[in-house]
Amino acid sequence: MTPERFKKFCLAAAVLAAFAVPLVVHSPTYLHMLIMLFLYAYMTTTWNLVGGFAGVLPLGHSVFVGIGAYVSTMLWLQWGISPWIGMFAGGILAAFVGVLIGLPTLKMRGAYFALSTMAFVEGMRVIVENLDKVGPFVLNGPRGLNIPPIEHDSFAAFQFIDKQPYYYIVLVMLLLAVFITWRVARSKMGYLLMAGGEEPDAAQALGANVTRLKVMAMALSSFLTALAGTFIAQLTLFIYPKSVLTLDLSFELAFIALIGGRGSIAGPILGALLLRPVTEVSRMYLSDSLPGLHLIILGVVLILVMLFQPRGLQEPLGRLFDRFVRRFGGGDKAAAEVDA
């Protein structure tokens, strides 16, 4: 078996193992932790489309989570439209908002884009907190929206008694996000986007419309991120402004991507798999006495990673994986045959 085939074999085995987990793990608590882990891996992967490949630092992605959560929930509560349809309606609205934010701000350099995205999410949170209704839609201000639970499984209503359906839904969402990222990274758009992120002047001199590419990436990232908002709403059956329109969530997504290795496909996933359990434990046991401790932990880890592994944890872990492939995938033998 060639090293490349062995890598594909390992990837397929990991995916199959992920699908088999609910067959052996029946605890709702552990399944919920895995769901949240995959959910953050998904959101960080969608953040990476613009924060990694476009070379900018968005710090307001929770606004798209909030749009997705509120749009699908309001459509369900007001008109009984299935959350699956509301999910895509929220995604389209989020993509539109992403373009509106991106058109003026993605031309900026330095910290201006990051600051403008932070200001936008805070402004949106304050607006939602101070509104009880928008037209026919009830927002309930800071009290948020409750989704009445259904006492049976309903795919159309996106509600399930057990955790297994949610696990498989978020796993499929994560795999689709990774596939889209992989396709973008290997497309002409991806190459020009990365070139424009690293050397915008050089890319423009070669004829690339860097701003348009970044706006397209922003729209795609916003659309996919909003889908996570609907998932969160249907999983928790309760949303309020500080749960889905918060800078904490935006910062956490950026921290995880930077620590894992932004601009790579595996980096955001590795960051979520390694860091999410730490933040989950700190929230479970220390959130009452030390709220926000998980962000301090992520900040300390980020400083250490930037000092010793500025390209993120994916680089040393990638080297370990390559060594594993050479050891068990026939890479050493192939290299020896070439040398002979």
N, C-alpha and C positions, 0 to 999 in steps of 0.2 A: 504494500500500500504506500502510495506517495504521501509526502507530508501534507500536501493540499487536500488530498482525499481524507487523510486522518483528521485534519482540522474540521472538515465538513461533517465527518462522522461524530466528532466530539460535540459540535454544535447541534446536530440532530438528536444526539443522546440527551443533551441538556434540555432541549425543547420537549422531548418525550417524557423526561423525568418531571418537568414542570407540570405537564398535563396529568401525570399519574399521582401527583401529590395528594389530591383529595381522596384518592382510593385508600390511602394509609393514614392520613391525618384527618380525624373527624371532629376534633375540638373546635368549636366556633371561635374561641379566643385566638388560637394559633392561625386558623384560616383568615381571621380578620387582620391579624398582623401581616400575613403574607399578601393579602389584598392591598393593604396600605403601602407595603413595600413596592409592589408592582405598580400601584397607582403613582407613586412618586417617581419611579423609574420612567413611567410613561410621560408624566408632565415634564420631567427634566430632559427627556429625549426631544419632546416638542419644543422646549425652550432652546435646545441646542441648535435647532434649525436656523434661528436668527442670532442667538447669543454665541454660538460656536462658529458656524460657517461664515456669517456675515461680519464677524469681527467687532461687534458692538456689545454693549452690556445692558440688556433690558432688565430693569429692576421693578417692573410693574406688571408682570404677567398674571398676577392674581386677578386683575381686572377682567381678563378673558374667562378665567374660571368662574368669576361671579356672573358674568353675562350668560354663560352657558347654564349655570345653576338656576338663575332667576327666570330666564326666558322659558326653559322647559317646564319649570314648576308653575309659572303663571299660566302658561297655555293649558296645562293639565288641570289646574284648579278652576280656571275661569271657563274654559270651553271643553274640557275633557279630551283634549288632543293628546294622543299617546306621547309619553316622554321620548320615545325613539324618534318621532318626527320633530318634537321640540328640541331634541339634541342637535339635529342638523340645522334647525332654524336658529338656535343660539350660536352654532358654529359660523353660519353665514353672517349673522349680525356682528360677531366678534371679528371676523375677517374684515368686514367693512370698517369697524372701529380701528382695527390694526392698521389699515391703509390710511385712515384719517390721521392717526398718530404718526405713522411712518413717513408720510409725504413731506411734512415740514421738518421733522426731527432727524431723519436718517441722513440728511445732508450735513448735520452737525458733526463735529469731531470732539474728541476728549470726553469729558464727563457730562456734556450737555444732554446727550441722548438719555443717559441713565437718570439724570435729575428730572428730565421732563416726564419720563415714564413713571417715576416715583410720585411726582406731583399729580399725574393723571389718576393713578389708582387711589390716592388719598382723597382727591376731589370727588371721585365717583363714590367712594365710601360715605363721605359726608352727605352727599346728595341723597343717596339711598336711605341713610339713617334719618333724614329729615322729611321723607316723603311717605305718606300713608297710601296714596293712590297715584297711578299714572294712567289717565284715561279710565278705561274700564278695569284696569289691572290693579289688584291690591298688593302693596309692598309691605305694609305693616311697619315701616320704619325700622327702629332698632329691635323690635320684637320678632322680626323675621317671619318666615312662612313655614307652617306645618303641613306635611303631606299626610292625609289620613291613611293609615295602614290598611291593607287588604288582608283578610284572614286566610288567604290561600295564594298559591303561586299564580302569577299572572304575567306572562311575557309581554303582553300588550301594555300593561301598566308598569312594566319594569320593576316589579316587586316580587320578592321570593322569600319564603319562610326560612330556608337554609342559606348558608353562606356559599355553598358550592357554585351556584349559578353566577354570583357576583365574581367569584374567583376566576371562572372561565371567561367571563366577559372582559374583565380587566386584563387578563393574560392575552386574549386575542387582540385587544386594543394596543397593548405593548408591542406585540409581534408586528402588527400593521405599521405602527409608528417607526419601529426599527427598519422595516422593509422600505418605507417611504424615505427615511433618512439615507439608507444605503443607495437607493435609486438616485436621490438628489446628489449625493456625494460623488457618484460616478457619471453624472450627466454633465453636459456642457455648462448648464446653469450652475451646477455645483462648483466646477473648476473656476468659472469666472467669479462666482460669489466669494470663494476662498481667496482668489487673487485680489479681488476688490477689498476684502477685509484686511489683508496684510499690507498690500501696496496699492491703495486706491488710485493714486496719481499714475502709476505705471499701467494699471488695468485700463484706466480711461484713455491713456495714450494709445493703447492697443485697440480701442474702439468699443470697449465694454461700457454699457450704461450701468454704472455701479449702483446709483441710487434706485433705479427701477428694479434691479435684481434684489436689492435689500428689501424693497417694499413688497416684492413678490414673496420673498422668504418670510417676511413679517405676516403677510396675509395667511400663508399656509400654516405657520406656527400658531397664529391666533385661532384659526379654525380648529385645529387639532386640540389645542389647550382647552377650548370651550367645551369639547366633548367630555373632558374630565369633570367639568363643573356639573353637568347633568348626572354623571355617574355618582359624584359625591352626594348630590341632592337625593338621588334614589336610594343610595346606600344608608344614609343617616336619617332620611325622611324629615329633615329639619335644616333650614338654612337661615342665617342672619348675616348682616353686613360684615361683622368682625370675624366670621368663620370663612368666608370665601372672597372677601374684598379687603385683604389685609396685607400690609407690607411684610409681615412675618413670613407668610407663605412665599411671597416674591423673593425675599432674601434667601430663604431656605433652598428654593429651586436653583438660584444662582450659585450658592455655596456648594451644593452637591455637584453641579456640573463642573465648576472650577476645580474642585478637589478631585473628582473622577477623571477629568481631562476633557475640556470643552473642545469642540472641533473634531472630535473622534466619534465613532459610532458606539464603541464599547464604554467610553469614559462615563457618560451620564448613568448608564445602567450599573456599572461597577460602583460609582459613587453612591447611588441609592442603596444598593445591596449592602455596602459596607457601613454607611453612615446612618441610614434610616433606623436600624435597630437601636443604635445609641441614643438618637433623639427620642425614639418611642419610649425607651426605658426611663430617660430623664423626665419625660412628660408624665409618665405613669406614677413615678415615685416622688418627684420633686416639684411638680408643677404648682402645688399649693404654696410651698414655702419659698421656692425660687423660680417664679415664672420667667420664661425667656432664657432659662439656662441652656437649653439646647442650641440656641443661636450663638451663645458665648462659646460653647464646645465646638461648634462648626467653625467659628471665627478662629479659634486657636489652632484647630486642625488645618484650616486654610493657610494660616501664616506658616506653619511648619512645612506644608506641602509646597508652598511657593518658594520657601528657602531651599529645600532639598530636592524637590521634584517639580520644577515650574511647569512642566507639561502635564502634570496630574498623575494620579496613581495608575492610570492605564499603561503608562510606559514601563515601569518596573514589573507590573503584573503581566504585561504583554511579553516581556523578555522571559519571565518564568514559564509562561505557556509555550513559547517557542522552544525553550529548553526541554519541556515535557514532550513536545511533538518530536523533536530530534531524538529523544531517548526511546520513545515508544512507537513513533510513527515511521521509523525507518529512515529518518533524516541523516543520522550519523552513518548508516550503512551506505546511503546514496552518495554522501560526501566522500566516503572512503573509496567507493568505486570510481568516482570522478578523479580523485587524486591518483589512483592506480593507473 
